[in-house]
Amino acid sequence: MFLASRFILGLGIPFAIGGASMLIAELVYPSHRSVILGSFNEMWYSGAIIAAGKLVVCCTLVQN
């Protein structure tokens, strides 16, 4: 079930990332644009690492 949901969500992520990057590029002041867009792209991978760590911790919990 987890793999199926990851597959379904993975189909829409490229569209969401593309749209979010363009929206940020339009809304952010030009002098800050490169820093904000770079941080946005970097935080995506940092969030994935944190989510994977939470999944590992949840899978190792002992159930009563």
C-alpha positions in Angstrom: 0.0 0.0 0.0 2.8 2.4 0.8 4.6 1.7 -2.5 1.4 2.2 -4.4 0.7 5.6 -2.7 4.4 6.7 -3.4 3.9 5.8 -7.1 0.6 7.7 -7.4 2.0 10.8 -5.6 5.2 10.5 -7.7 3.3 11.0 -10.9 2.2 14.5 -9.9 5.3 15.8 -8.2 7.1 17.0 -11.4 4.1 19.2 -12.2 3.9 20.6 -8.7 7.6 21.3 -8.5 7.6 23.0 -11.9 4.6 25.2 -11.0 6.0 26.1 -7.5 9.4 27.1 -9.0 7.7 29.4 -11.5 5.4 30.9 -8.9 8.3 31.6 -6.6 10.3 33.1 -9.4 7.4 35.5 -10.2 6.7 36.5 -6.6 10.2 37.0 -5.1 12.0 40.2 -5.4 14.7 39.9 -8.2 17.7 40.4 -5.9 16.6 37.5 -3.7 15.4 35.2 -6.4 18.5 33.1 -6.8 18.9 32.5 -3.1 15.2 31.6 -2.6 15.0 29.3 -5.6 18.2 27.6 -4.6 16.9 27.0 -1.1 13.7 25.7 -2.4 15.4 23.1 -4.6 17.8 22.1 -1.7 15.0 21.8 0.9 13.2 19.3 -1.3 15.9 16.8 -0.7 16.4 17.6 2.9 12.7 17.1 3.5 12.9 13.7 1.7 15.7 12.6 4.0 13.7 13.7 7.1 10.6 11.9 5.8 12.6 8.7 5.2 14.0 8.9 8.7 10.6 9.2 10.2 9.4 6.2 8.2 12.3 4.1 9.5 11.6 5.1 13.1 7.9 4.3 12.7 8.6 0.9 11.2 10.9 0.0 14.1 8.4 0.8 16.8 7.2 -2.2 18.9 3.5 -2.7 18.8 1.5 -4.1 21.7 
